């Protein structure tokens, strides 16, 4: 496998993740996705816990809806990414992220470690964006119960 393919995938994944860390506008984040109708965003978790969990957001409009739904519920700061793992054969990149998240309706916040699994097309555009995060903390924060656990 040519080394340049691995490097290109790493650069594409880093640019995608940096767009979050730098809080770029949604249009810029979406520019990292393929123009194909067959793109998907999926955040693992029970759909009963938050409106952005446990369902596939498909196509350009679906992926945009995912990000709009998340941003209507959460804000974040100090987002960082590390430990990129590149599979150049399958066009996949996994990465670990950290950030402080806040449920915007009530201000409850928590520090979190999360993971992305990204699949790219041959043009190095995202076709699949999967997220594993602390859905329990998000749920408790949404109910105003996270602070109670810390006391």
HELIX and SHEET records of a PDB file:
HELIX    1   1 UNK A    3  UNK A   21  1                                  19    
HELIX    2   2 UNK A   26  UNK A   30  1                                   5    
HELIX    3   3 UNK A   59  UNK A   73  1                                  15    
HELIX    4   4 UNK A  135  UNK A  142  1                                   8    
HELIX    5   5 UNK A  146  UNK A  150  1                                   5    
SHEET    1   A 6 UNK A  57  UNK A  58  0                                        
SHEET    2   A 6 UNK A  40  UNK A  43 -1                                        
SHEET    3   A 6 UNK A 126  UNK A 132  1                                        
SHEET    4   A 6 UNK A 108  UNK A 120 -1                                        
SHEET    5   A 6 UNK A  92  UNK A 103 -1                                        
SHEET    6   A 6 UNK A  74  UNK A  87 -1                                        
END                                                                             
